[in-house]
Amino acid sequence: MSRADFLSESIQCLSTDQERVVIGFINKLTNRNCIPTSQIVKNVAEEVAGQAVGKNWVGRFVQRYK
């Protein structure tokens, strides 16, 4: 198991696969010239996760996936 997979399963709100879904949604919006806000990203992440994410989740997500 890679370090990223371990962190994904033990610490992060979303699994690696769930984060890929969020990234795909962000990419679709960006391709349509709609820049997603932090609130939009947070809402999508919570929908995918089925639970609330922390107030700093979006910032950490952006740092992981620059």
C-alpha positions in Angstrom: 0.0 0.0 0.0 1.4 3.4 -1.0 1.6 6.3 1.5 -1.0 8.2 -0.4 -3.4 5.2 -0.2 -2.7 4.9 3.5 -3.4 8.5 4.2 -6.5 8.4 2.0 -8.0 5.6 4.0 -6.9 6.6 7.5 -6.9 10.4 7.6 -8.6 12.1 4.6 -12.3 12.5 4.3 -12.3 11.1 0.8 -10.6 8.1 -0.7 -8.2 8.6 -3.6 -11.0 7.4 -6.0 -13.4 9.9 -4.5 -10.9 12.7 -4.9 -10.5 11.8 -8.5 -14.3 12.2 -9.0 -14.0 15.7 -7.4 -11.1 16.5 -9.7 -13.0 15.3 -12.7 -15.9 17.6 -11.7 -13.5 20.6 -11.3 -12.0 19.8 -14.7 -15.4 19.7 -16.4 -16.4 23.1 -14.9 -13.0 24.6 -15.9 -13.4 23.2 -19.5 -16.7 25.1 -19.7 -15.0 28.3 -18.5 -16.8 28.1 -15.1 -14.2 28.5 -12.4 -15.4 26.5 -9.3 -15.5 28.4 -6.0 -14.2 26.8 -2.8 -17.9 26.4 -1.7 -18.7 24.5 -4.9 -15.7 22.2 -4.4 -16.7 21.7 -0.8 -20.3 20.9 -1.7 -19.2 18.4 -4.3 -16.8 16.7 -1.9 -19.5 16.4 0.7 -21.9 14.9 -1.8 -19.2 12.4 -2.9 -18.2 11.5 0.6 -21.7 11.4 2.1 -20.5 13.4 5.1 -19.3 16.9 5.9 -15.7 17.9 5.3 -13.8 20.2 7.5 -13.6 23.9 7.1 -10.0 23.7 5.9 -10.5 20.7 3.6 -10.7 22.6 0.4 -7.4 24.4 1.1 -5.6 21.1 1.8 -7.1 19.5 -1.2 -5.9 22.4 -3.4 -2.4 22.0 -2.0 -2.4 18.3 -2.7 -3.5 18.8 -6.3 -2.0 22.0 -7.6 
